[in-house]
Amino acid sequence: MQSRICAAVMVVCAYFVVSNVYAQSDSIPVVELNTVTVKRNTTARNISTSKSVETVDRGFITHNLGGSLSESLENIPGLSSINIGSGQGKPVIRGLGFNRVAVVEDNIKHQAQQWGSDHGLEIDQYSLERAEIIKGAASLEYGSDAIGGVINLSSSRIPQPHSLTADAQATTKSNNQFFGVSAGVGLRGENWFTTSRFTAQDYADFCVPKNFVNIYSYRISLNHGRLRNTAGKEYDGHFTIGYIGNGFKSRLIISNVNSFGGFFANAHGLEPRNVDTKVHDRSIRDILQPSQSVNHFKTALNVERWTSQYTLTADIAYQNNHRLERSPYVSHGYMPLTCPETYNGDPDTEYLYNKDVYTASAKLTIPHGRLNLKTGSTFELQDNQIGGRGFIIPSFTSIQSGLFVGADYQLTPTYKLEAGVRYDLGVIHTDPYSDWFKSEDEYVQRAQAIDRKFNDLSWSLGATAHSGKLTAKVNFGKSFRIPTAQELACNGVNYHHFSYEKGDPNLHSESAYQADCELTYGGRLFTIILSPYAGYFTNYIFLDPSPSFDRLYGCGNQIYNYKECEVGRYGGEILMKFTVDNRYVPMHNGKIDIEAGAEYTQAKQKSGSKKGYGLPFAPPPSAKVEGTYSMLIKKPTQQNRNSTAASLGAMVKTVAQQNHIVPPESPTKGYTTVEVSAGFEFKTPKHSLNLTLRIKNLLNTEYYEHTSFYRLINLPAQGRNIIINLSYKL
């Protein structure tokens, strides 16, 4: 707690010192930053870079609102989500997820306990104004964890000078009786501005279109299709204060995300059948054990200075992630029947993780004619302490730092070249760990101290060409990922997977060579985007199931070992957009938008015991068609500036069967789902009111998502879900 308070105070003090230097002259003219306007509910592409980049705005996130941020973004081609219940999810880009996708919020890399498949992102999606998705190798600027791509998030848009803004949003969902509210306020004078937001969410156990589930060899009945103990609550706060001057901007951000939720009671722990169903079925909103409570605190300072000669951006931040997982005490192996008084921990505390993260980064851009030079550096320190009666990973400390240099050159008005190189150093130290109970009269040491050093060189080459309505991109790169403490040193039971996981302290840094291409034809009536890619991992790190079982510590669970192997990958996405409006046929102030897309990814292990198999959680091929009819009911006039608009939409998504699996995964059957939506918007010069209705899985289809956390226990995805969202802007 002391380190958390000290770090926050240091960041706050640094902010006011820096800002006051530039705030002393009130006569400095204000320079407004350029903003990107993105069409609501659609994606926009960045054609100024050779990477495959898509950007969505707050309207897209609201329209596609899911239980988690990754679920809200999964309608973007190439993205999918590993869903954990109804309130957690992990993003997957082109089949790569977990620590292979960097999530960056307001220039700060989000660091939590994201190494576990049951750990989601602690980010308030209601606070986001924009999300930029970079597909493919992005280690050049973002370092480790960006080997598969980046989700770059921006929150709290800067208000206009001398303005007061306010907005409120309320959402309800039928499947898990969800209700959430979020309200934000923004205020700005000439130079100083501030924004704040508060979000609250409450939801019950969610439903599946099935009244039983087979967990391995056990048949578990569900009460009206509800998953016991999957209810939850979340309370988030976000505050920003900033200053804009002539060629200068600074912003201090303080945020806190707090959630409390249950784990599916029949799929956690040592014995799925040993669950008091009467207690759990008494209420669909109570949160009993097993459960988890997570608090993520962040404070960050961003400073940006720009002139005609250079642009300099610097960021420092502190994050604290506190995760507590609780379940009833059950002895196994040599554990005592009851927790002794000599053990000071709470006997029901299964795992406790407390991570402090300190980051600093700087980037300098120097334009020189047709040439733009870029250089930057990053530093990150993580300190993670553990507690609880269980053990899977030891406490660890890691330090990573990197330096990159890049340039882009405008060869001609239509051709642009890009290149860059980066060098990184990393150090990981894990603490030794011994059992708190004796086995055969000794405290068995479960983890040794590990000290590993890593150094990595990454690079990128790219080109962009424009010719009329055609745009072509190509990018080649080498990226890397430093192995996590779990991959190096874990040695314990993962009660979410019914597995015993063992790390390998001799693992190397994960390296990948990747090529991405993109061809776009964009016209007023029709747009088509084709994005193929290919890659090769020299040493992909994965959990390999063994034929052995641990009877002493693993409760009879199968042993999984972290290993590395060569992997080849390829795939692509195609997206077509078609628009009809008054410019082409009489539509009576209406418009029809049709989007059709498909995506495919394939991976194969080239070495090791699973040679010839694919990768875990690989998304199957899929295709979708979405049509929207929107109409301006009342047009604004010179006498009356009010307007009214409405829309109707439908989407059909088809997912193919997934047979490219890694044992013990099972093939997943294909499925087709239908969604419908409707919207109504009323606008005045100073106010806007927006009401949307969306029905997911309209036909209440029973289907299985191969990338779902619960697919391992043959649990289908959520049933029909009616989502109503009401938003107001001042």
HELIX and SHEET records of a PDB file:
HELIX    1   1 GLN A    2  TYR A   22  1                                  21    
HELIX    2   2 ARG A   58  HIS A   63  1                                   6    
HELIX    3   3 LEU A   69  LEU A   73  1                                   5    
HELIX    4   4 PHE A   98  ARG A  100  5                                   3    
HELIX    5   5 GLN A  125  SER A  127  5                                   3    
HELIX    6   6 SER A  139  TYR A  142  1                                   4    
HELIX    7   7 ALA A  265  ALA A  267  5                                   3    
HELIX    8   8 THR A  277  ASP A  281  1                                   5    
HELIX    9   9 ALA A  485  ALA A  489  1                                   5    
HELIX   10  10 PHE A  709  ILE A  713  5                                   5    
SHEET    1   A 6 ALA A  44  ARG A  45  0                                        
SHEET    2   A 6 SER A  52  ASP A  57 -1                                        
SHEET    3   A 6 LEU A 128  LYS A 135 -1                                        
SHEET    4   A 6 GLY A 149  SER A 155 -1                                        
SHEET    5   A 6 VAL A 101  GLU A 105  1                                        
SHEET    6   A 6 ILE A 108  LYS A 109 -1                                        
SHEET    1   B 2 LEU A  79  ILE A  84  0                                        
SHEET    2   B 2 GLN A  88  ILE A  93 -1                                        
SHEET    1   C24 ASN A 491  ASN A 494  0                                        
SHEET    2   C24 SER A 499  LYS A 502 -1                                        
SHEET    3   C24 ASN A 557  VAL A 580  1                                        
SHEET    4   C24 PHE A 526  ASP A 550 -1                                        
SHEET    5   C24 GLU A 510  GLY A 522 -1                                        
SHEET    6   C24 LEU A 470  ARG A 481 -1                                        
SHEET    7   C24 ILE A 450  SER A 467 -1                                        
SHEET    8   C24 TYR A 415  THR A 430 -1                                        
SHEET    9   C24 PHE A 396  THR A 412 -1                                        
SHEET   10   C24 LEU A 371  GLY A 387 -1                                        
SHEET   11   C24 THR A 349  HIS A 368 -1                                        
SHEET   12   C24 THR A 311  ARG A 326 -1                                        
SHEET   13   C24 SER A 291  TRP A 306 -1                                        
SHEET   14   C24 PHE A 248  GLY A 262 -1                                        
SHEET   15   C24 GLY A 232  GLY A 245 -1                                        
SHEET   16   C24 TRP A 192  TYR A 203 -1                                        
SHEET   17   C24 PHE A 178  ARG A 188 -1                                        
SHEET   18   C24 SER A 163  LYS A 173 -1                                        
SHEET   19   C24 ASN A 721  LYS A 729 -1                                        
SHEET   20   C24 SER A 688  LYS A 696 -1                                        
SHEET   21   C24 TYR A 671  LYS A 683 -1                                        
SHEET   22   C24 SER A 643  VAL A 655 -1                                        
SHEET   23   C24 SER A 622  LYS A 634 -1                                        
SHEET   24   C24 GLY A 590  GLN A 605 -1                                        
SHEET    1   D 2 PHE A 212  ILE A 215  0                                        
SHEET    2   D 2 TYR A 218  SER A 221 -1                                        
SHEET    1   E 2 TYR A 433  SER A 434  0                                        
SHEET    2   E 2 GLN A 445  ALA A 447 -1                                        
END                                                                             
